[in-house]
Amino acid sequence: MKKTGIWALIVLVSVLTGFRQDGLDKILTDGATVEKLAEGFLFTEGPTADSEGNVYFTDQPNDRIMVWSVSDKLNTFLQPSGRSNGLAFDNNGILWACADEKNEIWSVDRSRNITKYPFRYSEKLMNGPNDLWIDSKGGIYFTDPFYKRPWWSHTGQPQEIQGVYYISPDKKEIKRIAADLKQPNGIVGSEDNKYLYVADIGDSKTYRYEIAGEGIITNKMLFCGMGSDGMTIDSEGNIYLTGNGVSVFTKSGEKIGNIPVPEPWTANVCFGGKDLKSLYITASKGLYRISLKVRGTRG
């Protein structure tokens, strides 16, 4: 067989066997495949797990927050939801949402009681809170890119830059902590609260910062040359980035491999299930899951 024929066969085998060819065997459960759990959404985003492992996610165009239970049942948790995007739970079991209908941050308790936080910076409306991560003390780190929404009356960018912000645990203070990114989007912190990862999707880069105090980040370092819509982190420090499927990187920034997802765009990921060993993937019109050997975090 000619060399070109051999390489064609190798490519074909790689496509048929998928991600198992590129180093993910150490992470994925033996024989694991991407499983479609639900479909029929307009655009899924913002997955996060509660303390029991139930996974909450948004269907932003339909203005609702959905929940996939540990018993594999799908229900609507909240509708309307303020056009919520990114979600995260704090240590008290309160769900926090980037509700960008009016560029706010919302908190939602288990009884669906809503508290709205219309934060402003320099007395100006936020661009559109997109994704968030909550540290162990209750401080909220969030990205504020600008994506024009059809439900807004304003057409311009309220803030002069697309930045990263921090809200104090008492929710009385907001400050800008990063102003040198093009279009920050995905964000997550390490389980020990030592590092913050921010994806600059507009510049196709992801950075790692050291967290030196409440809302204080230092030592910005290029983590990898890939941006991301959303992201998560496992207990071993591996980072999961989205866009074209799910790309996995070691904590040192070395790419392990890519998990293909049968949708044109993968928006976000989180760990869920009772043991936090299932990776849940929101991708355009569907919700997906794959089983892993490693335990995830609730970031």
N, C-alpha and C positions, 0 to 999 in steps of 0.2 A: 504494500500500500504506500502511496506517495505521502510525503510529509504533510502536505496540505490536507490530505484525507485523514491522517492521524489526528491532526489538530482539530479538524471539524468534528471527529468522533469524540474527542475530549470535551469540546465545548458542548456537544449534544448531551453527553453524560452529565456534565455539570449542571445544565439546565434542568434535566430530568430529576436529578437527585437534590438540586437546590442548594441550600445553605450548608448542608453537611460536608461540603468539600473544602470549606475555608476556615476551619479552626474553631467552630462553635460547639464542637462535640463536648468540650469541657463545661459548657454552660447549659446546653439543651438536654432535656431528658432523652434517653435513648428512644429512637423512633418517633420523637415528637414532630408534629406538623401543625401548621397554622390552621386553627379551627374558626369558622365563621359562627358567631353566636347569635347575631341579630342583624337585620338589614332594614332598608326602607327609610332611613334618615336622610336629611338634606346635607348636613355636614356635622360629623361628630368631633368632639374636642374635649379637652380638660379632664381626663380620667383621674380619679383618686380613690383610695380605699379607706373605709372607716376601720375602727378597731377590730371589727369582726371579720373583715375581709370583703365586705360588700363593695362593689365598685360603682361609683357615681360618675356620670359623664354628661356632657351637654350636647344638645342638638340645636345649635345657636339659631339658624334660620327659622326653626319652629318654636323658638323661645321657650325651651324646656330643659329641665335637668332630669335625666333618667337614672335608674339604679338597676344594676345586674346583681342579684343576690347570690350568696354562697350556695343556695339551693338551685341555682341556674334558672331563675325566673326574672323576667324583665317587667319593670313598672315605672310609671311616671312619678317622680318625687316632687317636682315643683313646676307649675306652669300657670301664668307666665313667670319667667325667671330673670327679668331685667336684661335679656339677651346675654346671659352668662356665657363666659368663655372658659378660662382656666379656673380650676377648683383645687382646694386643699383643705384638709381637716387639721385643726389644732389639737393640742393634748387634752382639751376638755370635750372633744367630740363635736365641736361646732364646725360647720361647713362654711368656708369662706369662698367667695366667688368674685371674679372679675366681671362685674355687670356693666358692660359697656353701652347699654342703651342710653344711659345718661352719664357714662364715664365714671361710675362709682365702684366702690367695694362693698359687697354685701356679706353679712353673716346670717346663717340660717341654722336654727337649732332643730332637734329631732322632731319637734312638733310643728315644724315649718314656720315658726315665727321669724320674721325678717327684721334685721336692723340695717339701715342704709347709711353708708359713710361717704358723703359727697366730697371727698378730699380734693383740695386745690393745692397747687404749688405756685408760689409768687402770685397768689390770688387769681390764677388762671385755671380753667378746666384742664383736666388731664387729656392727653391725646386719645387714650383708649386702653385702660389696664387690660393686659392680655394674658399673662401667666404669672403664677405666684408660688412662693415657697415659704413655709412658716417654720421658724426655728423653735427650739425646745422651750424658750421663754415666752413665746407668743408674738415675737417680732415678725412682721411680714415684709418679705422682699418681693418686689414685683417689677415686671417690665412694662414699658409704656410706649410701644411703637404707634405708628399712625397708619391705620387701614381705613379708608373712607367707607362708612357704613350707610346703607340706604335708609336707615331709620333715623339718621341725624339730620338736624336742620342746618347745622354749620357745615361748611365745605373745606375750610382751611384747617391747618394744624395748630391747635391752641398753644402748645408749648413750642419753644424755638428749637428744641432738640428732642430726639427720641431717646429717652433715658431709662435708667434703673433707679428705683426708689425703695425707701425703707420706712415702714410705719412702726412706731414704738409699741411695746406690749400693751400700754394703757390706751393706745389708739388716739393719743392727743397730739402726736408730732409726726410729721412727714418730712423726709429730707431726700434730696437727690444724691445718690452715692456713685453714679457713673454717668458721665456726660460725653464720653469720647467714642461711643459706638454708633454705627450707621443705622441699624434697625434691630435692636435687641428683641428677642422673642422668648425662646425656651429658657427656663431657669430652674435650678435645683441645688440643694445644699447637701453636704455629706451628713451621714447619720450622727457623727460626733460633733457637728456644728463647726468644724474647723475650716471647711472650704465651701465656696460658692461658685457654681458653674453658670455661665451666661452664654447663650448662643446668639451671635450676631448674624441673623439670617440674611441681612442685607449685604454683608461683606463676606459671607461663606466662611465664617470662623467661629470657634467656640473658645472661650477664655475661662481660666481658673483663677480665683482670687482667694487669698487668705482672709478669714474673718477675724479681725483683731479686737472686736468689741461689738456692742450693740449698734448695728448699722454702720460699722466701720470696716471697709474692705481695703486690703493692701496687696502689694506684690502681684499685680496683674501678670498673668503668663498665658501665652498661646497654648491651648490644650490640643487643638487639632484644626486642620484646615477644612472644616466642614461646618456650615451653619445648621440650624435645626428649628423646626416649628415648636416642638415640645421635647421634653427629655425626662429621664428618670435615672436612678442609680441603685445598684444592688449592694448587698452587705459586704461585698469584697471590693467595692469601689469602682466597679465597671460602670461606664456611662453608656446610656442607650439614647441615640439620636434618631430623629425622624425626618421624613421627606419622601425619599425613594425607599420604601420598606423601612426596616429598623436596622441601623448600623450600630455595632457594639464596639466600644473601645475599652482598653484596660485603663487603670487609674493613671498610668504614665502616658496615655495618649496614643498608644499603639492600636491600630484597628485589628479587631479579632475577626470580624466578618459581617455579613449583611443577611438579615432575615427578610426574604421577599414577602410582600403582602399583595394580594390580587386586587388592588385598587390604585387609581392614578396618583393618589397622594395620601401619605400617612401623616396624620396631624400630631398625635401625641400618644404617650404610653404611661403605664403605671403597673405596679405589682399589686396583686389582690389574691383572694382566696384565703382560706383559714390559715394556711401555712406560709402565705406570701411567696409562693413558688410558681405562680402563674403570671405571665406577662400579658396584660390586657392592652389592646391596640385599637385606638380610634382612627379610622381611615375612611374619610369621605362619607360614604353612605352605609358603612357597616361597623360592627364591633367584632373584634377578633381576639383569640387567646392562643397562647402556646405555653407548654409546660417546661419549666426549667429545673435544673439541679440546684442552683444557687437561690438563696433567700433574698428577696428584695427588701426595700425600705418603703416607708409610706410617703417618701418625698415626691 
